[in-house]
């Protein structure tokens, strides 16, 4: 994964947008990772994967009778 400083990401924002179409980009500030920028397509895939994981976890849970849309939403909110 490519890494850019926050300053470079700011000054070369267009370049950053082009790079994230190919792969995520790590953004650092003062030598520490502060963000990972991904394309909107990849973000949607991550959200879908989290939803699938929540559904599987709910189905496999011993508390299946408490399985509800609200519990799925809560799990998704916690993971995003």
C-alpha positions as a Python dict, from the first residue, in 0.01 Angstrom:
ca = {
    (1, 'X'): (0, 0, 0),
    (2, 'X'): (135, 337, -96),
    (3, 'X'): (183, 598, 175),
    (4, 'X'): (151, 975, 143),
    (5, 'X'): (203, 1243, 402),
    (6, 'X'): (-106, 1447, 490),
    (7, 'X'): (57, 1755, 338),
    (8, 'X'): (128, 1580, 8),
    (9, 'X'): (-224, 1431, 3),
    (10, 'X'): (-361, 1782, 50),
    (11, 'X'): (-146, 1953, -210),
    (12, 'X'): (-179, 1673, -464),
    (13, 'X'): (-541, 1576, -396),
    (14, 'X'): (-615, 1500, -762),
    (15, 'X'): (-323, 1258, -772),
    (16, 'X'): (-448, 1095, -451),
    (17, 'X'): (-791, 1043, -609),
    (18, 'X'): (-631, 874, -909),
    (19, 'X'): (-414, 649, -690),
    (20, 'X'): (-706, 522, -477),
    (21, 'X'): (-880, 398, -791),
    (22, 'X'): (-606, 135, -814),
    (23, 'X'): (-541, 57, -447),
    (24, 'X'): (-586, 207, -98),
    (25, 'X'): (-348, 483, 9),
    (26, 'X'): (-222, 525, 365),
    (27, 'X'): (-203, 887, 482),
    (28, 'X'): (40, 978, 759),
    (29, 'X'): (88, 1281, 979),
    (30, 'X'): (405, 1322, 1186),
    (31, 'X'): (508, 972, 1084),
    (32, 'X'): (190, 806, 1216),
    (33, 'X'): (-86, 654, 1008),
    (34, 'X'): (-401, 867, 1040),
    (35, 'X'): (-619, 744, 753),
    (36, 'X'): (-654, 500, 468),
    (37, 'X'): (-825, 639, 159),
    (38, 'X'): (-1013, 395, -64),
    (39, 'X'): (-1223, 431, -378),
    (40, 'X'): (-1599, 455, -336),
    (41, 'X'): (-1632, 117, -509),
    (42, 'X'): (-1400, -47, -258),
    (43, 'X'): (-1581, 125, 30),
    (44, 'X'): (-1912, -19, -93),
    (45, 'X'): (-1754, -365, -112),
    (46, 'X'): (-1628, -330, 246),
    (47, 'X'): (-1975, -230, 365),
    (48, 'X'): (-2129, -528, 184),
    (49, 'X'): (-1871, -761, 335),
    (50, 'X'): (-1949, -625, 684),
    (51, 'X'): (-2320, -685, 623),
    (52, 'X'): (-2256, -1042, 511),
    (53, 'X'): (-2040, -1105, 817),
    (54, 'X'): (-2309, -966, 1047),
    (55, 'X'): (-2571, -1189, 886),
    (56, 'X'): (-2355, -1500, 919),
    (57, 'X'): (-2270, -1414, 1279),
    (58, 'X'): (-2638, -1364, 1356),
    (59, 'X'): (-2738, -1693, 1198),
    (60, 'X'): (-2468, -1881, 1388),
    (61, 'X'): (-2543, -1709, 1719),
    (62, 'X'): (-2700, -1899, 2006),
    (63, 'X'): (-2938, -1602, 2039),
    (64, 'X'): (-3103, -1661, 1700),
    (65, 'X'): (-3442, -1573, 1844),
    (66, 'X'): (-3308, -1219, 1912),
    (67, 'X'): (-3190, -1185, 1551),
    (68, 'X'): (-3340, -867, 1407),
    (69, 'X'): (-3277, -592, 1155),
    (70, 'X'): (-3197, -353, 1443),
    (71, 'X'): (-2925, -586, 1573),
    (72, 'X'): (-2776, -612, 1223),
    (73, 'X'): (-2775, -231, 1190),
    (74, 'X'): (-2609, -198, 1530),
    (75, 'X'): (-2334, -445, 1430),
    (76, 'X'): (-2277, -263, 1102),
    (77, 'X'): (-2260, 75, 1274),
    (78, 'X'): (-2007, -65, 1521),
    (79, 'X'): (-1787, -207, 1245),
    (80, 'X'): (-1787, 100, 1018),
}
